[in-house]
Amino acid sequence: MLKQLDPLDAMFQALADPSRRSMIERLSRGTATVSELAEPLQMSMPAVMQHLTVLEQSGLVRSSKTGRVRSCTLEPAALSAAETWINQRRLFWMQSFDRLGAMLAEEQD
């Protein structure tokens, strides 16, 4: 399902779930095994794997397997697209508020 989404849409959809955000938070501190990511979550291992699949498909996480251990790593560069989109919105609104402030100041004078 996520493969059909725009990359930015897939990223925001992946980040919309609190369990996936928890995994991202943990991975921001370094590589972790699937078991380490699953430990604080109250869900089955297949459910954890489904969440990881969504994160991988969105480009936020990559995983590798060594023997029987699957390790996951955060892809911080993938967050750049979301950061750019958010910053563009922020800039637009900051400029709009600045113009509004200037207009209100002119009316008071």
C-alpha positions in Angstrom: 0.0 0.0 0.0 2.7 2.5 0.9 4.6 1.9 -2.3 1.8 3.6 -4.2 2.0 6.7 -2.1 4.0 9.8 -2.8 7.3 9.5 -0.7 6.3 12.4 1.5 2.8 11.0 2.1 4.3 7.6 2.9 6.6 9.2 5.4 3.9 11.2 7.2 1.7 8.1 7.2 4.5 6.0 8.7 5.0 8.7 11.4 1.3 8.9 12.2 1.4 5.8 14.3 2.7 6.2 17.9 4.3 2.7 17.9 6.3 3.6 14.8 7.3 7.0 16.3 8.5 5.1 19.4 10.6 2.9 17.1 12.0 6.0 15.3 12.8 7.5 18.7 14.7 4.4 19.8 16.5 4.3 16.5 17.6 7.9 16.8 19.9 6.7 19.6 21.5 4.1 17.4 21.0 0.8 15.7 18.7 -1.7 17.4 17.6 -5.3 16.8 14.0 -6.1 16.1 13.8 -7.6 19.6 15.1 -4.4 21.2 12.5 -2.4 19.3 9.7 -4.8 20.3 10.6 -4.9 24.0 8.7 -1.8 25.2 5.8 -2.3 22.9 2.7 -4.3 23.9 2.2 -6.2 20.7 3.1 -9.4 19.0 6.3 -9.9 17.0 4.4 -10.1 13.7 2.7 -6.8 14.5 6.2 -5.2 15.2 7.4 -6.6 11.9 4.4 -5.0 10.1 5.3 -1.7 11.6 8.9 -2.1 10.6 7.8 -2.9 7.1 5.9 0.4 6.9 8.9 2.3 8.2 11.2 0.6 5.7 8.8 1.3 2.8 8.7 4.9 3.7 12.5 5.1 3.6 12.8 6.0 7.3 14.4 2.8 8.4 16.7 0.2 6.8 17.4 -3.3 8.1 20.0 -5.9 7.7 20.2 -9.5 8.8 23.2 -11.2 10.3 22.5 -14.8 11.0 19.2 -14.9 12.8 19.4 -11.3 14.1 17.8 -8.5 12.1 19.1 -5.0 13.0 17.5 -1.7 12.1 19.0 1.7 11.5 17.4 5.1 11.1 17.8 6.9 7.8 18.0 10.5 9.0 18.4 11.8 5.5 14.9 10.5 4.7 13.5 13.0 7.2 14.9 15.9 5.0 11.9 15.9 2.7 9.5 16.2 5.6 11.6 18.9 7.3 11.7 20.9 4.0 8.0 20.7 3.6 7.4 21.7 7.2 9.9 24.6 7.0 8.2 25.9 3.8 4.9 26.0 5.6 6.5 27.7 8.6 8.2 30.3 6.5 4.9 31.1 4.7 3.0 31.6 8.0 5.8 33.6 9.6 5.8 36.0 6.6 2.0 36.2 6.6 2.0 37.1 10.3 4.8 39.6 9.8 2.7 41.3 7.0 -0.4 41.2 9.3 1.6 42.8 12.1 3.0 45.5 9.8 -0.5 46.2 8.5 -2.0 46.4 12.0 0.9 48.7 13.1 0.1 51.0 10.2 -3.6 51.2 11.1 -2.7 52.1 14.7 -0.5 55.0 13.6 
